[in-house]
Amino acid sequence: MKHKKFLLMSQLVFLSALFWCVKKSVYLYKLAVERTDKKCYENLFDLSYEESLLEKLDVVQNDIWIEDTNHKEIFISSFDNLNLYGLVIEQSKYSDDWVIIVHGYNGFGIQMADSAKKFYEAGFNVILPDCRGHGKSQGNYIGMGWHDRLDILQWIKFIIRNNPYAKIILYGLSMGAATVLMTSGENLPPNIKCIIEDCAYTSVIDEFSYHYDKIFRLPHFPMFNITDFICQKKAGYKLSEASAVNQLKKCKTPVLFIHGEKDNFVPTYMVYKLYESAKCPKDILIVPKAGHGISSKVDEKRYWRKVFDFTEKYF
């Protein structure tokens, strides 16, 4: 009788623990991957250092200049038939030079207007896509760079269809940086001349682990396993397969790695792992005192001089 009671209690404890883990895993999926209003989660992440620096730097927003350029809004189809939105900004005089600029997590294309202006003034046509699950693009989940890499291939095809001689740069910030690095491992056409990434994470699991440990302070098993399963069922990909490091091992395109020295959102140590995994032509820039995603604001002259010195080698 005691043995049966013990077994029953053990089963109840196990089921209770499993239910709790599933509940927390669903929350983690909604928090990180599902297309939801993320404002309620912002207090979970500390970006106070970045915000204080931006206030001191008196950063100018450059999205207004787009209205005075030759631009248009377009939609293309993703590999899985979603409508993907992009803003195309073309030079007044014909140019074969193109850049695809990919925004970060929970952002949208026009937020990258500052970078777009720099490339535009250097003679590039610019595409500012909204990643799936963001802005005006369809999608009920965030691709974290993994499905987005296949969407970037569609944007590349769009350019080449209209301009077979196009020379293309892939440029991304944060999740956008991880996206262009994950794209780097695909079979890219020779039109892709170089890739520039700013503050990418090594893999989705690494980035999730870093914040999970700071926010929840709970064991990864079985939470990550269950979340991985939920993500596969709901979004069609596994968090565990989304690795920029693994994609870079197959990359043949020159890559410039950029990271802020004081980045505590995507920790700076990740850029060294990314750099070491790349066997292609490469260079690296670590910007002193820069937090996450603000290297171009902290040392604007050095940042863009490095970017255009690097691109000139391959154009």
The 8 nearest C-alpha neighbors of each residue, nearest first, counted from 0:
[[1, 3, 2, 4, 5, 6, 7, 8],
 [2, 0, 4, 3, 5, 6, 7, 8],
 [1, 3, 5, 0, 4, 6, 7, 8],
 [4, 2, 6, 0, 5, 1, 7, 8],
 [5, 3, 7, 1, 6, 2, 8, 0],
 [4, 6, 2, 8, 3, 7, 9, 1],
 [7, 5, 9, 3, 4, 8, 10, 2],
 [6, 8, 4, 10, 9, 5, 3, 11],
 [9, 7, 11, 5, 10, 6, 4, 12],
 [8, 10, 6, 12, 7, 11, 5, 13],
 [9, 11, 13, 7, 8, 12, 14, 6],
 [12, 10, 8, 14, 13, 9, 15, 7],
 [11, 13, 15, 9, 10, 14, 16, 8],
 [14, 12, 10, 16, 11, 15, 17, 9],
 [15, 13, 17, 11, 16, 12, 18, 10],
 [16, 14, 12, 18, 17, 13, 11, 19],
 [15, 17, 19, 13, 14, 18, 12, 20],
 [16, 18, 14, 20, 19, 15, 13, 21],
 [19, 17, 15, 21, 20, 16, 14, 22],
 [18, 20, 22, 16, 17, 21, 15, 23],
 [21, 19, 17, 23, 22, 18, 222, 24],
 [20, 22, 24, 18, 23, 19, 25, 17],
 [21, 23, 19, 25, 20, 24, 18, 26],
 [22, 24, 26, 20, 25, 21, 27, 19],
 [25, 23, 27, 226, 21, 26, 22, 222],
 [24, 26, 28, 22, 27, 23, 21, 29],
 [27, 25, 23, 29, 24, 28, 30, 22],
 [26, 28, 24, 30, 25, 29, 31, 23],
 [27, 29, 25, 32, 31, 30, 26, 24],
 [30, 28, 33, 26, 27, 31, 32, 25],
 [29, 31, 27, 28, 26, 32, 33, 40],
 [30, 32, 28, 29, 27, 33, 141, 207],
 [33, 31, 141, 28, 140, 29, 30, 34],
 [32, 34, 140, 29, 35, 141, 28, 139],
 [35, 33, 140, 139, 132, 141, 32, 36],
 [36, 34, 33, 37, 29, 30, 139, 140],
 [35, 37, 38, 39, 34, 40, 105, 33],
 [36, 38, 40, 39, 35, 41, 105, 30],
 [39, 37, 41, 40, 36, 42, 35, 105],
 [38, 40, 37, 41, 36, 42, 43, 30],
 [41, 39, 38, 37, 42, 43, 30, 44],
 [40, 42, 38, 43, 39, 44, 37, 45],
 [43, 41, 44, 40, 45, 39, 38, 46],
 [44, 42, 41, 40, 45, 214, 39, 210],
 [45, 43, 42, 41, 46, 40, 264, 210],
 [44, 46, 47, 43, 42, 264, 48, 41],
 [47, 45, 49, 48, 44, 50, 264, 291],
 [46, 48, 50, 49, 45, 51, 52, 44],
 [49, 47, 51, 46, 50, 52, 290, 45],
 [50, 48, 52, 290, 46, 47, 51, 53],
 [49, 51, 47, 53, 52, 48, 46, 54],
 [52, 50, 54, 48, 53, 49, 47, 55],
 [53, 51, 55, 49, 54, 50, 56, 48],
 [52, 54, 56, 50, 55, 51, 49, 58],
 [53, 55, 51, 52, 57, 56, 50, 58],
 [54, 56, 52, 53, 57, 51, 58, 50],
 [55, 57, 53, 58, 54, 52, 296, 297],
 [56, 58, 54, 55, 53, 59, 52, 296],
 [59, 57, 56, 53, 60, 296, 54, 55],
 [58, 60, 61, 57, 113, 56, 62, 296],
 [61, 59, 62, 58, 113, 112, 63, 110],
 [62, 60, 113, 63, 112, 64, 59, 116],
 [61, 63, 112, 64, 65, 60, 109, 113],
 [62, 64, 65, 61, 66, 60, 67, 112],
 [65, 63, 66, 67, 62, 61, 68, 116],
 [64, 66, 68, 67, 63, 62, 70, 88],
 [65, 67, 64, 68, 63, 70, 62, 69],
 [68, 66, 65, 64, 69, 63, 70, 62],
 [69, 67, 65, 66, 70, 88, 64, 89],
 [68, 70, 89, 88, 91, 90, 67, 71],
 [71, 69, 88, 87, 68, 89, 86, 72],
 [70, 72, 87, 86, 73, 88, 69, 85],
 [73, 71, 86, 85, 87, 70, 74, 84],
 [72, 74, 85, 84, 86, 71, 75, 87],
 [75, 73, 84, 83, 82, 85, 76, 72],
 [74, 76, 83, 82, 77, 84, 73, 153],
 [77, 75, 82, 80, 81, 83, 78, 74],
 [76, 78, 80, 81, 79, 150, 82, 83],
 [77, 79, 80, 150, 76, 149, 153, 81],
 [78, 80, 77, 81, 76, 150, 82, 149],
 [81, 79, 77, 76, 78, 82, 75, 83],
 [82, 80, 77, 76, 137, 79, 83, 138],
 [83, 81, 76, 137, 75, 136, 74, 77],
 [84, 82, 136, 74, 75, 76, 81, 137],
 [83, 85, 74, 136, 129, 135, 128, 73],
 [86, 84, 128, 127, 73, 129, 72, 74],
 [85, 87, 72, 127, 126, 71, 128, 73],
 [88, 86, 126, 71, 70, 125, 72, 85],
 [89, 87, 70, 125, 69, 124, 126, 86],
 [90, 88, 124, 69, 70, 87, 125, 91],
 [89, 91, 92, 124, 93, 94, 69, 88],
 [90, 92, 89, 69, 93, 68, 94, 124],
 [93, 91, 90, 94, 89, 122, 124, 95],
 [94, 92, 90, 91, 95, 89, 124, 96],
 [93, 95, 96, 92, 90, 123, 124, 122],
 [96, 94, 165, 166, 164, 97, 93, 162],
 [95, 97, 123, 166, 94, 165, 124, 167],
 [98, 96, 124, 167, 123, 125, 166, 168],
 [97, 99, 168, 125, 167, 169, 100, 124],
 [98, 100, 126, 169, 125, 170, 127, 168],
 [101, 99, 170, 127, 171, 98, 126, 169],
 [100, 102, 171, 175, 170, 99, 172, 128],
 [103, 101, 175, 108, 172, 107, 106, 171],
 [102, 104, 174, 175, 173, 106, 172, 105],
 [103, 105, 174, 106, 102, 173, 175, 143],
 [106, 104, 103, 133, 107, 37, 141, 132],
 [107, 105, 104, 103, 102, 133, 110, 108],
 [108, 106, 129, 134, 110, 102, 109, 133],
 [107, 109, 127, 129, 128, 110, 102, 111],
 [108, 110, 111, 112, 107, 127, 62, 86],
 [111, 109, 108, 112, 107, 106, 102, 62],
 [110, 112, 109, 113, 114, 108, 115, 102],
 [111, 113, 115, 62, 109, 110, 114, 61],
 [114, 112, 116, 61, 115, 111, 117, 60],
 [113, 115, 117, 116, 112, 111, 118, 100],
 [116, 114, 112, 118, 113, 117, 119, 111],
 [115, 117, 119, 113, 114, 118, 120, 112],
 [118, 116, 114, 120, 115, 119, 121, 113],
 [119, 117, 121, 115, 120, 123, 116, 114],
 [118, 120, 123, 116, 122, 121, 117, 115],
 [119, 121, 117, 122, 118, 116, 123, 115],
 [120, 122, 118, 119, 123, 117, 116, 307],
 [123, 121, 119, 120, 118, 124, 90, 96],
 [124, 122, 119, 96, 97, 118, 121, 125],
 [123, 125, 89, 97, 90, 88, 96, 119],
 [124, 126, 88, 98, 97, 87, 99, 123],
 [125, 127, 87, 99, 86, 128, 100, 88],
 [128, 126, 108, 86, 100, 85, 99, 87],
 [129, 127, 85, 108, 84, 130, 126, 86],
 [128, 130, 108, 107, 84, 134, 136, 133],
 [131, 129, 133, 128, 132, 136, 147, 107],
 [132, 130, 138, 133, 136, 137, 141, 129],
 [131, 133, 138, 141, 140, 139, 34, 137],
 [134, 132, 131, 130, 129, 136, 107, 135],
 [135, 133, 107, 136, 129, 132, 106, 130],
 [134, 136, 84, 133, 129, 137, 83, 107],
 [137, 135, 83, 84, 131, 134, 129, 133],
 [136, 138, 82, 81, 131, 132, 83, 135],
 [137, 139, 132, 131, 140, 136, 81, 141],
 [140, 138, 34, 132, 33, 137, 141, 131],
 [139, 141, 33, 34, 132, 32, 138, 234],
 [142, 140, 32, 132, 143, 33, 34, 131],
 [141, 143, 146, 144, 145, 147, 140, 131],
 [144, 142, 141, 145, 174, 203, 147, 178],
 [145, 143, 178, 147, 142, 177, 148, 146],
 [146, 144, 147, 241, 148, 142, 143, 181],
 [145, 147, 142, 148, 149, 144, 150, 143],
 [146, 148, 144, 150, 145, 149, 142, 178],
 [147, 149, 182, 151, 146, 150, 178, 145],
 [150, 148, 152, 147, 151, 146, 153, 78],
 [149, 151, 147, 153, 152, 148, 77, 154],
 [150, 152, 154, 148, 153, 149, 147, 155],
 [153, 151, 155, 149, 150, 154, 156, 148],
 [154, 152, 156, 150, 151, 155, 157, 77],
 [153, 155, 157, 151, 156, 152, 158, 150],
 [154, 156, 152, 158, 153, 157, 151, 159],
 [157, 155, 153, 159, 154, 158, 160, 152],
 [156, 158, 154, 160, 155, 159, 153, 161],
 [159, 157, 155, 161, 156, 160, 162, 154],
 [158, 160, 163, 162, 156, 161, 157, 165],
 [161, 159, 157, 158, 162, 156, 163, 155],
 [160, 162, 159, 158, 163, 157, 156, 165],
 [161, 163, 159, 165, 164, 160, 158, 95],
 [164, 162, 159, 165, 160, 161, 158, 190],
 [165, 163, 162, 95, 166, 159, 190, 96],
 [164, 166, 95, 162, 163, 96, 190, 167],
 [167, 165, 190, 96, 95, 97, 191, 192],
 [166, 168, 97, 191, 98, 190, 192, 165],
 [169, 167, 98, 193, 194, 192, 191, 97],
 [168, 170, 194, 99, 98, 179, 195, 100],
 [171, 169, 195, 100, 196, 194, 99, 101],
 [172, 170, 176, 175, 101, 196, 100, 179],
 [171, 173, 176, 175, 197, 103, 102, 174],
 [172, 174, 199, 176, 198, 103, 175, 197],
 [175, 173, 103, 177, 176, 104, 178, 172],
 [176, 174, 171, 101, 172, 178, 103, 102],
 [175, 177, 171, 172, 196, 199, 173, 178],
 [176, 178, 199, 174, 180, 175, 179, 144],
 [179, 177, 144, 175, 181, 176, 180, 148],
 [178, 180, 182, 176, 181, 177, 171, 183],
 [181, 179, 183, 177, 182, 178, 243, 176],
 [180, 182, 243, 178, 246, 183, 179, 148],
 [181, 183, 148, 179, 180, 184, 185, 178],
 [184, 182, 180, 250, 181, 185, 179, 247],
 [185, 183, 246, 250, 249, 182, 247, 181],
 [184, 186, 183, 182, 187, 250, 246, 249],
 [187, 185, 188, 184, 183, 182, 250, 249],
 [186, 188, 185, 189, 191, 183, 190, 152],
 [187, 189, 190, 191, 186, 155, 192, 156],
 [190, 188, 191, 187, 192, 166, 252, 167],
 [189, 191, 166, 188, 167, 192, 165, 164],
 [192, 190, 167, 189, 193, 168, 188, 166],
 [191, 193, 167, 313, 168, 190, 166, 252],
 [194, 192, 253, 168, 252, 254, 191, 169],
 [193, 195, 254, 169, 168, 170, 253, 255],
 [196, 194, 170, 255, 254, 169, 256, 171],
 [195, 197, 176, 171, 256, 170, 257, 172],
 [196, 198, 257, 172, 176, 258, 199, 173],
 [199, 197, 258, 173, 257, 172, 292, 176],
 [200, 198, 177, 176, 173, 197, 174, 196],
 [201, 199, 202, 177, 265, 269, 206, 198],
 [200, 202, 243, 244, 269, 273, 242, 205],
 [203, 201, 242, 205, 204, 243, 200, 241],
 [202, 204, 206, 205, 241, 207, 238, 242],
 [203, 205, 207, 202, 206, 239, 208, 238],
 [206, 204, 208, 202, 203, 207, 209, 201],
 [205, 207, 203, 209, 208, 204, 200, 202],
 [208, 206, 204, 210, 209, 205, 211, 203],
 [209, 207, 211, 205, 206, 210, 204, 212],
 [208, 210, 206, 207, 212, 211, 205, 213],
 [211, 209, 213, 212, 207, 208, 214, 206],
 [212, 210, 208, 214, 213, 215, 209, 207],
 [211, 213, 216, 210, 209, 214, 215, 208],
 [212, 214, 210, 211, 216, 215, 209, 208],
 [215, 213, 211, 212, 210, 216, 43, 44],
 [214, 216, 217, 211, 212, 213, 210, 218],
 [217, 215, 212, 213, 214, 211, 218, 219],
 [216, 218, 215, 219, 212, 211, 220, 214],
 [219, 217, 220, 216, 222, 221, 212, 215],
 [220, 218, 222, 223, 221, 217, 208, 224],
 [221, 219, 222, 218, 223, 224, 225, 217],
 [220, 222, 224, 223, 219, 225, 20, 218],
 [223, 221, 220, 225, 219, 224, 24, 20],
 [224, 222, 226, 225, 219, 221, 227, 220],
 [223, 225, 227, 221, 222, 226, 228, 220],
 [224, 226, 228, 222, 227, 223, 24, 221],
 [227, 225, 24, 223, 229, 228, 224, 230],
 [226, 228, 224, 230, 225, 237, 229, 238],
 [227, 229, 225, 231, 226, 230, 232, 224],
 [230, 228, 226, 232, 231, 227, 233, 225],
 [229, 231, 227, 233, 234, 228, 232, 237],
 [230, 232, 235, 236, 237, 228, 229, 234],
 [233, 231, 229, 230, 235, 234, 228, 236],
 [232, 234, 230, 231, 235, 229, 140, 236],
 [235, 233, 230, 231, 236, 232, 140, 142],
 [236, 234, 231, 232, 233, 230, 237, 146],
 [237, 235, 231, 234, 230, 238, 240, 146],
 [238, 236, 231, 239, 227, 240, 230, 241],
 [237, 239, 240, 241, 227, 203, 204, 236],
 [238, 240, 237, 241, 204, 227, 203, 242],
 [241, 239, 237, 238, 242, 236, 145, 203],
 [240, 242, 145, 238, 239, 203, 202, 243],
 [243, 241, 202, 244, 245, 240, 201, 246],
 [242, 244, 181, 246, 201, 245, 202, 180],
 [245, 243, 247, 242, 246, 201, 273, 276],
 [246, 244, 248, 242, 247, 243, 249, 276],
 [245, 247, 184, 243, 181, 248, 244, 249],
 [248, 246, 250, 277, 244, 249, 245, 184],
 [247, 249, 245, 246, 277, 250, 276, 278],
 [250, 248, 184, 247, 246, 251, 245, 183],
 [249, 251, 184, 247, 183, 248, 252, 279],
 [252, 250, 279, 249, 253, 278, 280, 183],
 [251, 253, 193, 250, 279, 254, 192, 183],
 [254, 252, 280, 193, 281, 279, 194, 251],
 [255, 253, 194, 281, 195, 193, 252, 256],
 [254, 256, 195, 282, 281, 283, 196, 194],
 [255, 257, 283, 196, 284, 282, 254, 195],
 [258, 256, 197, 284, 283, 285, 196, 198],
 [259, 257, 198, 285, 197, 286, 260, 267],
 [258, 260, 289, 286, 290, 262, 261, 294],
 [259, 261, 287, 289, 286, 288, 262, 285],
 [262, 260, 290, 289, 259, 288, 263, 267],
 [261, 263, 290, 291, 259, 266, 267, 264],
 [264, 262, 266, 265, 261, 291, 290, 267],
 [265, 263, 262, 266, 291, 46, 45, 44],
 [264, 266, 263, 200, 262, 267, 198, 291],
 [267, 265, 263, 262, 268, 264, 269, 261],
 [266, 268, 269, 262, 270, 260, 265, 258],
 [267, 269, 270, 266, 271, 272, 265, 273],
 [268, 270, 272, 267, 271, 201, 266, 200],
 [271, 269, 273, 272, 268, 267, 274, 258],
 [270, 272, 274, 273, 269, 268, 275, 267],
 [273, 271, 269, 275, 270, 274, 276, 268],
 [272, 274, 270, 276, 271, 275, 244, 201],
 [273, 275, 271, 277, 272, 276, 270, 256],
 [274, 276, 272, 273, 277, 271, 278, 270],
 [275, 277, 273, 274, 248, 244, 247, 272],
 [276, 278, 247, 248, 274, 275, 279, 273],
 [279, 277, 248, 276, 280, 250, 251, 247],
 [278, 280, 251, 277, 253, 281, 252, 250],
 [281, 279, 253, 254, 278, 252, 282, 251],
 [282, 280, 254, 253, 255, 279, 283, 277],
 [281, 283, 255, 256, 254, 284, 280, 309],
 [284, 282, 256, 255, 257, 285, 281, 274],
 [283, 285, 257, 256, 286, 258, 282, 305],
 [286, 284, 258, 259, 257, 260, 287, 283],
 [285, 287, 259, 260, 289, 294, 284, 258],
 [286, 288, 260, 289, 285, 259, 261, 294],
 [289, 287, 261, 260, 286, 290, 259, 297],
 [290, 288, 259, 294, 261, 287, 260, 286],
 [289, 291, 262, 261, 259, 49, 293, 292],
 [292, 290, 262, 293, 264, 259, 49, 263],
 [291, 293, 294, 198, 290, 173, 172, 197],
 [292, 294, 296, 295, 291, 290, 289, 297],
 [293, 295, 289, 297, 296, 259, 286, 292],
 [296, 294, 299, 293, 302, 298, 297, 303],
 [295, 297, 293, 299, 294, 298, 58, 56],
 [296, 298, 294, 295, 289, 299, 293, 56],
 [299, 297, 296, 301, 295, 300, 302, 294],
 [298, 300, 295, 302, 296, 301, 297, 303],
 [301, 299, 302, 303, 298, 304, 295, 305],
 [302, 300, 304, 299, 298, 303, 305, 295],
 [301, 303, 299, 305, 300, 295, 304, 298],
 [304, 302, 306, 305, 300, 301, 307, 299],
 [303, 305, 301, 307, 306, 302, 308, 300],
 [306, 304, 308, 303, 302, 307, 309, 301],
 [307, 305, 303, 309, 304, 308, 310, 302],
 [306, 308, 310, 309, 304, 305, 311, 303],
 [309, 307, 305, 311, 306, 310, 304, 312],
 [308, 310, 307, 306, 311, 312, 305, 255],
 [309, 311, 307, 312, 313, 308, 306, 314],
 [312, 310, 314, 308, 313, 309, 307, 306],
 [311, 313, 310, 309, 314, 308, 307, 193],
 [312, 314, 311, 310, 192, 193, 309, 253],
 [313, 311, 312, 310, 192, 166, 96, 193]]
